[in-house]
Amino acid sequence: MTTAPGTGAERPRSWLRANRWLLLRRFSQFGILGLFVAGPLAGIWIVKGTLASSLTLDVLPLTDPLLVLQSLFAGHLPESAAIIGALLVIAFYLLVGGRAYCSWVCPINVVTDAAAWLRERLGLRPATQTPRSTRYWILGAVLGVSALTGSLVWELVNPVSILFRGLLYGMGMAGLVVAAVFLYDLLVARRGWCGHLCPVGAFYGLLGRASLLRIAAPERTQCNDCMDCFNVCPEPQVIRPALKGEGSVLINDAACTNCGRCIDVCSKQVFRFGSRFAHGRTGSTINQREVTP
């Protein structure tokens, strides 16, 4: 039987420490979702609205920048509060990494993670290899259709918006959409929805390309090639350049979700969160040491 990724990390530390970033992500995802549904379901109005556009404590506006961009392509100028909210969100993800939205906020990530876990347990292999660039083509199509129709077309089919409506008004069709995402990831393509199709992830990846917060592999010389980090990473192709000495120790790829699972499962504690600038200097030192005779 194949040993589950992270088992080696649990032995020298503990189960809690070997899963801390995963647990924090789940707390963040369910906590944020809870704040949005607490108003309609329990009358506790801390946050009003949805993940697309909201008002926190009747003071802080937050708006999905992709929603604003769709509005502009559709020929509609958003209200000033929506623009301010979008700028605040952009500033935040420029700091923490655009695709942190995918792993720390998006509730669909829970569904795709569950599909990935079950796929590994069942030993299923991908039935297809959808190019990762497909999500960028879909992003372009979303903006193009918005321009042609004058409508926010993505909000009609966005699984996150559909799930939110389902939680408030009954799952019905929402349940079918969520099940379709789960089955696609389970039976068709590993991490297929988030990694290959979702235009929201593509947009936030572009947004956070130069973000300050990064995962790095400053102890990459301690790597024992157990492959646990590759097995749990939703975007495993981003690890190799930093881990194998192909440049800086920083994981610079915009596809990285900053989920922290590589930190969790590594028994050698190769990875850690840090600043782009601090680890840039560390990377230079390590690279120099590696090429010195």
SEKOLSE-653505 format. One record per residue (C-alpha): residue in three letters; x, y, z. Coordinates in Angstrom, 2 decimals. Example, Ala and Ser with C-alpha at 12.3 -4.5 7.8 and 13.67 -1.06 7.14 Angstrom:
% residues 2
REC   residuo        px        py        pz
REC       Ala     12.30     -4.50      7.80
REC       Ser     13.67     -1.06      7.14
END
This chain:
% residues 293
REC   residuo        px        py        pz
REC       Met      0.00      0.00      0.00
REC       Thr      1.30      3.46     -0.92
REC       Thr      2.16      5.67      2.04
REC       Ala      0.05      8.81      2.18
REC       Pro      1.95     12.05      1.51
REC       Gly      2.86     13.74      4.78
REC       Thr      3.23     10.55      6.83
REC       Gly      6.96     11.15      7.07
REC       Ala      6.35     14.67      8.37
REC       Glu      3.99     13.44     11.07
REC       Arg      6.60     11.21     12.67
REC       Pro      9.22     13.82     13.64
REC       Arg      6.57     16.48     14.41
REC       Ser      2.86     15.77     14.99
REC       Trp     -0.30     15.33     12.98
REC       Leu     -1.37     18.86     13.85
REC       Arg      1.89     20.48     12.76
REC       Ala      2.00     18.31      9.63
REC       Asn     -1.43     19.62      8.61
REC       Arg     -1.46     23.13     10.06
REC       Trp     -1.66     25.04      6.77
REC       Leu     -4.39     22.73      5.50
REC       Leu     -6.39     23.25      8.71
REC       Leu     -5.90     27.02      8.56
REC       Arg     -7.10     27.03      4.95
REC       Arg    -10.25     25.12      5.84
REC       Phe    -10.90     27.49      8.74
REC       Ser    -10.47     30.44      6.36
REC       Gln    -12.70     28.98      3.62
REC       Phe    -15.54     27.89      5.89
REC       Gly    -15.20     31.00      8.05
REC       Ile    -15.50     33.36      5.08
REC       Leu    -18.42     31.41      3.66
REC       Gly    -20.04     31.45      7.09
REC       Leu    -19.80     35.23      7.30
REC       Phe    -21.66     35.57      4.00
REC       Val    -24.48     33.18      4.85
REC       Ala    -24.83     34.26      8.50
REC       Gly    -26.86     37.32      7.47
REC       Pro    -29.52     35.69      5.29
REC       Leu    -29.76     32.53      7.43
REC       Ala    -29.25     33.84     10.98
REC       Gly    -29.72     37.60     10.78
REC       Ile    -26.08     38.31     11.72
REC       Trp    -25.11     40.91      9.15
REC       Ile    -21.35     41.23      9.50
REC       Val    -20.94     40.89      5.74
REC       Lys    -23.59     41.78      3.18
REC       Gly    -23.44     40.52     -0.39
REC       Thr    -21.44     37.72     -2.00
REC       Leu    -17.83     36.95     -2.86
REC       Ala    -18.39     38.92     -6.06
REC       Ser    -19.34     42.14     -4.27
REC       Ser    -19.79     42.77     -0.55
REC       Leu    -19.89     45.34      2.23
REC       Thr    -18.32     44.46      5.58
REC       Leu    -19.65     46.15      8.75
REC       Asp    -21.42     48.64      6.48
REC       Val    -18.04     50.30      5.89
REC       Leu    -15.61     48.20      3.85
REC       Pro    -16.52     47.53      0.20
REC       Leu    -14.86     44.58     -1.51
REC       Thr    -15.40     43.70     -5.16
REC       Asp    -14.09     40.93     -7.36
REC       Pro    -11.80     42.71     -9.86
REC       Leu    -12.87     40.27    -12.56
REC       Leu    -16.46     41.36    -12.04
REC       Val    -15.46     45.00    -12.55
REC       Leu    -13.46     44.05    -15.63
REC       Gln    -16.46     42.21    -17.07
REC       Ser    -18.59     45.30    -16.42
REC       Leu    -16.15     47.50    -18.30
REC       Phe    -16.01     45.08    -21.24
REC       Ala    -19.82     44.97    -21.22
REC       Gly    -19.90     48.76    -21.52
REC       His    -21.07     49.51    -17.98
REC       Leu    -19.15     51.83    -15.66
REC       Pro    -19.33     50.40    -12.11
REC       Glu    -20.21     52.62     -9.17
REC       Ser    -17.34     54.25     -7.30
REC       Ala    -17.79     51.92     -4.30
REC       Ala    -17.35     48.89     -6.57
REC       Ile    -14.19     50.36     -8.10
REC       Ile    -12.76     51.15     -4.66
REC       Gly    -13.60     47.62     -3.53
REC       Ala    -11.84     46.14     -6.56
REC       Leu     -8.73     48.26     -5.94
REC       Leu     -8.61     47.08     -2.31
REC       Val     -8.83     43.45     -3.42
REC       Ile     -6.12     43.99     -6.05
REC       Ala     -3.81     45.56     -3.46
REC       Phe     -4.36     42.64     -1.08
REC       Tyr     -3.62     39.94     -3.63
REC       Leu     -0.59     41.81     -4.95
REC       Leu      0.80     41.26     -1.44
REC       Val     -0.26     37.69     -0.64
REC       Gly     -0.38     36.15     -4.13
REC       Gly     -3.28     36.18     -6.53
REC       Arg     -4.04     32.48     -6.44
REC       Ala     -4.21     32.55     -2.67
REC       Tyr     -7.85     33.31     -3.46
REC       Cys     -8.16     29.80     -4.90
REC       Ser     -6.72     28.00     -1.87
REC       Trp     -7.76     30.25      1.03
REC       Val    -11.12     31.75     -0.03
REC       Cys    -12.85     29.85     -2.84
REC       Pro    -15.30     27.25     -1.44
REC       Ile    -15.06     25.16     -4.63
REC       Asn    -11.47     24.38     -3.63
REC       Val    -12.85     22.15     -0.87
REC       Val    -14.69     20.15     -3.53
REC       Thr    -11.69     19.79     -5.81
REC       Asp     -9.40     18.89     -2.91
REC       Ala    -11.86     16.15     -1.92
REC       Ala    -11.85     14.82     -5.48
REC       Ala     -8.03     14.84     -5.54
REC       Trp     -7.89     12.97     -2.22
REC       Leu    -10.33     10.30     -3.42
REC       Arg     -8.55     10.00     -6.78
REC       Glu     -5.28      9.20     -5.00
REC       Arg     -6.95      6.67     -2.71
REC       Leu     -8.55      4.91     -5.66
REC       Gly     -5.37      5.08     -7.75
REC       Leu     -7.14      6.68    -10.70
REC       Arg     -5.10      8.04    -13.55
REC       Pro     -6.14     11.08    -15.66
REC       Ala     -8.43     10.27    -18.58
REC       Thr     -7.34     13.39    -20.46
REC       Gln     -4.60     16.00    -20.47
REC       Thr     -6.25     19.39    -20.86
REC       Pro     -3.65     22.10    -21.55
REC       Arg     -3.22     24.47    -18.61
REC       Ser     -3.42     27.37    -21.05
REC       Thr     -7.11     26.51    -21.57
REC       Arg     -8.10     28.57    -18.53
REC       Tyr     -6.57     31.68    -20.12
REC       Trp     -8.52     31.08    -23.32
REC       Ile    -11.68     30.73    -21.24
REC       Leu    -10.84     33.96    -19.41
REC       Gly    -10.50     35.72    -22.74
REC       Ala    -13.78     34.20    -23.92
REC       Val    -15.56     35.42    -20.77
REC       Leu    -14.45     38.99    -21.44
REC       Gly    -15.20     38.69    -25.15
REC       Val    -18.73     37.40    -24.59
REC       Ser    -19.32     40.15    -22.03
REC       Ala    -18.33     42.70    -24.65
REC       Leu    -20.60     41.12    -27.28
REC       Thr    -23.65     40.64    -25.06
REC       Gly    -23.31     43.59    -22.68
REC       Ser    -23.84     41.25    -19.73
REC       Leu    -21.85     39.72    -16.88
REC       Val    -22.00     36.29    -18.49
REC       Trp    -19.60     34.51    -16.13
REC       Glu    -21.76     35.27    -13.08
REC       Leu    -24.51     33.15    -14.61
REC       Val    -22.35     30.01    -14.66
REC       Asn    -19.73     30.68    -11.96
REC       Pro    -19.80     27.62     -9.62
REC       Val    -18.98     29.84     -6.63
REC       Ser    -21.99     32.10     -7.27
REC       Ile    -24.19     29.08     -7.98
REC       Leu    -23.08     27.37     -4.74
REC       Phe    -23.80     30.51     -2.72
REC       Arg    -27.30     30.78     -4.17
REC       Gly    -27.82     27.09     -3.51
REC       Leu    -26.90     27.43      0.17
REC       Leu    -29.48     30.18      0.58
REC       Tyr    -32.34     28.95     -1.59
REC       Gly    -31.82     25.19     -1.84
REC       Met    -29.16     23.25     -3.68
REC       Gly    -31.14     21.87     -6.64
REC       Met    -29.19     22.84     -9.74
REC       Ala    -26.32     24.07     -7.54
REC       Gly    -25.86     20.53     -6.29
REC       Leu    -25.57     19.26     -9.86
REC       Val    -22.95     21.90    -10.71
REC       Val    -20.87     21.08     -7.64
REC       Ala    -21.20     17.35     -8.38
REC       Ala    -20.09     17.96    -11.98
REC       Val    -16.93     19.75    -10.80
REC       Phe    -16.21     16.93     -8.34
REC       Leu    -16.71     14.20    -10.94
REC       Tyr    -14.65     16.04    -13.56
REC       Asp    -11.71     16.24    -11.15
REC       Leu    -12.20     12.66     -9.99
REC       Leu    -12.75     10.87    -13.28
REC       Val    -11.46     13.09    -16.09
REC       Ala     -8.52     15.32    -15.12
REC       Arg     -6.50     15.63    -11.93
REC       Arg     -7.11     19.12    -10.52
REC       Gly     -8.88     19.75    -13.80
REC       Trp    -11.27     22.51    -12.81
REC       Cys     -8.92     24.75    -10.81
REC       Gly     -5.75     23.96    -12.73
REC       His     -7.04     23.86    -16.30
REC       Leu    -10.45     25.48    -16.72
REC       Cys    -11.38     28.09    -14.10
REC       Pro    -11.02     31.65    -15.51
REC       Val    -11.11     33.13    -12.00
REC       Gly     -7.95     31.25    -11.06
REC       Ala     -6.34     32.37    -14.32
REC       Phe     -7.18     36.00    -13.58
REC       Tyr     -5.90     35.92    -10.00
REC       Gly     -2.75     34.16    -11.15
REC       Leu     -2.01     37.06    -13.48
REC       Leu     -2.84     39.50    -10.71
REC       Gly     -0.41     37.99     -8.21
REC       Arg      2.50     37.30    -10.56
REC       Ala      4.77     39.73     -8.67
REC       Ser      3.33     39.28     -5.17
REC       Leu      5.42     39.85     -2.05
REC       Leu      4.51     36.64     -0.19
REC       Arg      6.10     33.53     -1.65
REC       Ile      6.84     29.94     -0.77
REC       Ala     10.51     29.13     -1.03
REC       Ala     12.75     26.08     -0.68
REC       Pro     15.69     27.52      1.28
REC       Glu     16.67     24.05      2.58
REC       Arg     16.45     22.35     -0.78
REC       Thr     19.80     20.61     -0.27
REC       Gln     18.07     18.55      2.44
REC       Cys     15.52     17.16     -0.06
REC       Asn     15.41     13.33     -0.12
REC       Asp     13.28     13.12     -3.30
REC       Cys     10.34     11.52     -1.50
REC       Met      7.98     13.33     -3.93
REC       Asp      5.39     14.08     -1.22
REC       Cys      5.34     17.79     -2.15
REC       Phe      4.70     16.96     -5.81
REC       Asn      1.93     14.54     -4.88
REC       Val     -0.03     17.06     -2.79
REC       Cys      0.65     20.23     -4.78
REC       Pro     -2.32     21.35     -6.93
REC       Glu      0.19     22.80     -9.40
REC       Pro      3.21     20.46     -9.05
REC       Gln      5.04     21.92    -12.04
REC       Val      5.78     25.08    -10.01
REC       Ile      7.98     23.25     -7.47
REC       Arg     10.70     21.81     -9.67
REC       Pro     12.60     25.02    -10.63
REC       Ala     13.06     26.07     -6.98
REC       Leu     13.64     22.57     -5.62
REC       Lys     16.08     21.36     -8.27
REC       Gly     18.31     24.42     -8.29
REC       Glu     17.09     25.90    -11.58
REC       Gly     17.49     29.48    -10.32
REC       Ser     16.20     31.11     -7.14
REC       Val     14.82     29.13     -4.19
REC       Leu     11.60     31.10     -4.65
REC       Ile      8.57     29.46     -6.22
REC       Asn      7.90     32.31     -8.62
REC       Asp      5.33     30.72    -10.91
REC       Ala      2.04     32.63    -10.98
REC       Ala      0.17     29.31    -10.82
REC       Cys      1.32     28.69     -7.22
REC       Thr     -1.67     28.94     -4.88
REC       Asn      0.35     29.56     -1.68
REC       Cys     -1.64     26.75     -0.09
REC       Gly      1.28     25.64      2.10
REC       Arg      0.75     21.91      1.60
REC       Cys      4.36     21.41      0.50
REC       Ile      5.41     22.92      3.85
REC       Asp      3.04     20.61      5.71
REC       Val      4.09     17.30      4.18
REC       Cys      7.87     17.79      3.93
REC       Ser      9.66     15.75      6.60
REC       Lys     12.90     17.63      5.90
REC       Gln     11.29     21.09      6.31
REC       Val     12.63     22.21      2.95
REC       Phe      9.86     24.77      2.33
REC       Arg      8.64     27.85      4.15
REC       Phe      6.68     31.05      3.62
REC       Gly      8.62     34.27      3.32
REC       Ser      9.26     37.51      1.49
REC       Arg     10.15     37.61     -2.18
REC       Phe     13.11     39.85     -1.38
REC       Ala     14.50     37.97      1.62
REC       His     14.43     34.61     -0.14
REC       Gly     15.79     36.18     -3.30
REC       Arg     19.00     36.89     -1.38
REC       Thr     19.01     33.39      0.11
REC       Gly     18.56     31.91     -3.32
REC       Ser     21.57     33.80     -4.66
REC       Thr     23.72     32.49     -1.80
REC       Ile     22.61     28.89     -2.31
REC       Asn     23.12     29.09     -6.05
REC       Gln     26.62     30.43     -5.57
REC       Arg     27.49     27.63     -3.12
REC       Glu     26.19     24.98     -5.50
REC       Val     28.41     26.04     -8.40
REC       Thr     31.56     26.56     -6.31
REC       Pro     34.07     23.68     -6.83
END
